[in-house]
Amino acid sequence: MSAEISIFDLFLQASLLVKTVMLILLGFSISCWAMIFQRRKVLNEAQAQMKIFEDKFWSGADLSKLYNEVSSKEAVTGIESLFVSGFKEFARLRKSHLDSPQAIVDGTHRAMRVALSREVDHLETHLPFMATVGSISPYIGLFGTVWGIMNSFIALGAVEQATLAMVAPGIAEALIATAMGLFAAIPAVIAFNRFSHHVEKLENGYGNFMEEFSSILQRQSASEHQA
């Protein structure tokens, strides 16, 4: 075997099935990297948005003015979506003249829970695909390797004088499939774990805001009812 042989040459020499396995793994890898960069941008923007909004919220801004400011945006996402959903439902229930402040707060809380679920679903987009790639890529690569080695030994058995030089290229091209499986799986697993932790932190932050906002609305509703 020539020492100058390249991975591309080994790919061209591989059987159709092994080539298919390699192309599938290459597609997985490219897709995962595209999703990694996209998810990183989305999650970083959500984190920055939460900090900016909480600074405004806790600065003592008037809630009605803050609602008008946020709801006037073309796209309301993240923690702002929870605030808009909650305040909108609170205002609607208050206008309906419900006698129970608790009923108003419960309805507001349910509206924010729906918004929270929607935002978490958005943050978790593509994460299941990364988990799937991280789980199955090594096995797909191993399948290609086993198939390639099997073909090499079958061809080796058909000749009278067997040498290492005859079987080495086939084994090498087969092992590339395993390497590509690991190349696709490792970044996918790392990204999935990192992004899952980031989503969990954002979800906890959203949940804490939702409870604190509910408490504020409950006190406001109670004071209005007493008056």
C-alpha positions in Angstrom: 0.0 0.0 0.0 1.4 3.4 -0.9 2.2 5.7 2.0 0.8 8.5 0.0 -2.8 7.2 0.0 -5.3 9.7 1.4 -8.6 9.4 3.2 -10.4 10.5 0.1 -8.7 7.7 -1.9 -9.8 5.2 0.8 -13.3 6.6 0.5 -13.3 6.1 -3.3 -12.1 2.5 -2.9 -14.7 1.6 -0.3 -17.8 -0.5 -1.2 -21.1 1.2 -1.9 -22.5 0.4 1.5 -19.5 1.8 3.4 -19.6 4.9 1.2 -23.3 5.4 2.0 -22.5 5.1 5.8 -19.7 7.6 5.5 -22.0 10.1 3.6 -24.7 9.7 6.2 -22.3 10.4 9.0 -20.9 13.4 7.1 -24.4 14.7 6.7 -25.1 14.2 10.4 -21.9 16.1 11.3 -22.6 19.0 9.1 -26.2 19.3 10.3 -25.1 19.1 13.9 -22.5 21.9 13.5 -25.0 24.1 11.8 -27.5 23.5 14.7 -24.8 24.1 17.3 -24.0 27.6 16.0 -27.7 28.4 15.6 -28.6 27.2 19.1 -25.7 28.9 20.7 -26.9 32.2 19.2 -30.5 31.7 20.3 -29.6 30.7 23.9 -27.1 33.6 24.3 -29.7 36.0 23.0 -32.4 34.6 25.4 -29.9 35.0 28.3 -29.1 38.6 27.4 -32.8 39.4 26.9 -33.7 38.1 30.3 -31.1 40.2 32.0 -32.1 43.4 30.2 -35.8 42.8 30.9 -35.3 42.0 34.6 -33.3 45.1 35.0 -36.2 47.1 33.6 -38.8 45.2 35.5 -37.2 45.5 38.9 -36.2 49.2 38.4 -39.7 50.1 39.4 -41.1 50.8 36.0 -44.8 51.2 35.6 -46.2 47.8 34.6 -48.7 49.2 32.1 -46.1 51.3 30.4 -43.7 48.3 30.3 -46.5 46.1 28.9 -47.2 48.7 26.1 -43.5 49.0 25.3 -42.9 45.2 25.1 -46.1 44.3 23.4 -45.5 46.8 20.6 -42.5 44.8 19.4 -42.9 42.8 16.2 -41.8 39.6 17.9 -42.2 39.0 21.7 -40.1 36.0 22.9 -38.4 34.7 26.0 -39.2 36.2 29.4 -41.0 39.1 27.7 -43.5 36.6 26.3 -44.3 35.5 29.8 -44.7 39.0 31.0 -47.0 40.0 28.1 -49.1 36.8 28.5 -49.5 37.3 32.2 -50.3 41.0 32.3 -52.7 40.7 29.3 -54.6 37.9 31.1 -54.5 39.8 34.4 -56.0 42.9 32.7 -58.7 40.8 31.0 -59.8 39.0 34.2 -59.7 42.3 36.2 -62.1 43.9 33.7 -64.4 40.9 34.0 -65.1 42.0 37.6 -64.2 38.7 39.2 -64.9 38.8 42.9 -62.0 36.6 43.9 -58.4 38.0 43.6 -57.1 34.5 43.8 -59.1 33.5 40.7 -57.6 36.4 38.8 -54.1 35.3 39.9 -54.7 31.7 39.1 -55.9 32.6 35.6 -52.8 34.8 35.1 -50.6 32.0 36.3 -52.1 29.5 33.9 -51.5 31.9 31.0 -47.9 32.3 31.9 -47.5 28.6 32.3 -48.6 28.1 28.7 -46.2 30.8 27.5 -43.4 29.2 29.5 -44.0 25.8 27.9 -44.0 27.4 24.5 -40.7 29.2 25.1 -39.0 26.1 26.5 -40.1 24.2 23.4 -38.5 26.9 21.3 -35.3 26.8 23.3 -35.1 23.0 23.0 -35.4 23.0 19.2 -32.8 20.7 17.6 -31.7 19.3 20.9 -33.4 15.9 20.3 -31.7 15.6 16.9 -28.3 16.2 18.6 -29.1 13.6 21.2 -30.0 11.1 18.5 -26.9 11.8 16.5 -24.7 11.4 19.6 -26.4 8.1 20.4 -26.5 6.3 17.0 -23.5 7.7 15.0 -20.9 5.4 16.6 -23.1 2.4 15.9 -23.7 3.5 12.3 -19.9 3.9 11.9 -19.3 0.5 13.5 -21.7 -1.1 11.1 -19.8 0.3 8.2 -16.5 -0.9 9.7 -17.8 -4.4 10.3 -19.2 -4.6 6.8 -15.9 -3.3 5.2 -13.7 -5.7 7.3 -16.0 -8.6 6.4 -15.6 -7.9 2.7 -11.8 -7.6 3.1 -11.6 -11.0 4.7 -13.9 -12.6 2.1 -11.7 -11.2 -0.6 -8.6 -12.4 1.3 -10.0 -15.9 1.4 -10.3 -16.1 -2.3 -6.6 -15.8 -3.0 -3.9 -18.4 -2.4 -1.1 -16.1 -1.3 -2.5 -13.7 1.4 -0.4 -10.7 2.5 -1.1 -7.8 4.8 -0.7 -5.4 1.9 -3.8 -7.0 0.3 -6.1 -6.6 3.3 -4.7 -3.4 4.9 -6.4 -0.9 2.5 -9.8 -2.6 3.0 -9.5 -2.5 6.8 -8.3 1.1 6.7 -11.2 2.3 4.7 -13.6 0.4 6.9 -12.1 1.9 10.1 -12.7 5.4 8.7 -16.4 4.8 9.1 -15.9 4.3 12.9 -13.7 7.4 13.0 -16.4 9.4 11.2 -19.1 8.1 13.6 -17.1 9.3 16.6 -16.4 12.6 14.8 -20.1 13.2 14.4 -21.1 11.9 17.9 -18.7 13.6 20.2 -19.6 17.2 19.3 -23.3 16.3 19.3 -23.1 14.9 22.8 -21.1 17.8 24.2 -23.4 20.3 22.6 -26.5 18.5 23.8 -25.3 18.4 27.4 -24.2 22.0 27.4 -27.3 23.4 25.7 -29.6 21.3 27.9 -28.0 22.8 31.0 -28.3 26.3 29.5 -32.0 25.7 28.7 -32.6 24.4 32.3 -31.0 27.6 33.7 -33.2 29.7 31.5 -36.3 27.7 32.4 -35.5 28.2 36.1 -35.1 31.9 35.6 -38.4 32.1 33.7 -40.1 30.1 36.5 -38.7 32.3 39.2 -39.9 35.5 37.4 -43.3 33.9 36.9 -43.7 33.3 40.6 -42.5 36.7 41.6 -44.7 38.4 39.0 -47.7 36.4 40.2 -47.0 37.5 43.8 -46.9 41.2 42.7 -50.2 40.8 40.8 -51.8 39.0 43.7 -50.9 41.9 46.1 -52.2 44.4 43.6 -55.4 42.5 43.0 -56.0 42.1 46.8 -55.4 45.8 47.5 -57.9 46.8 44.7 -60.5 44.3 46.0 -60.2 45.7 49.5 -60.5 49.3 48.2 
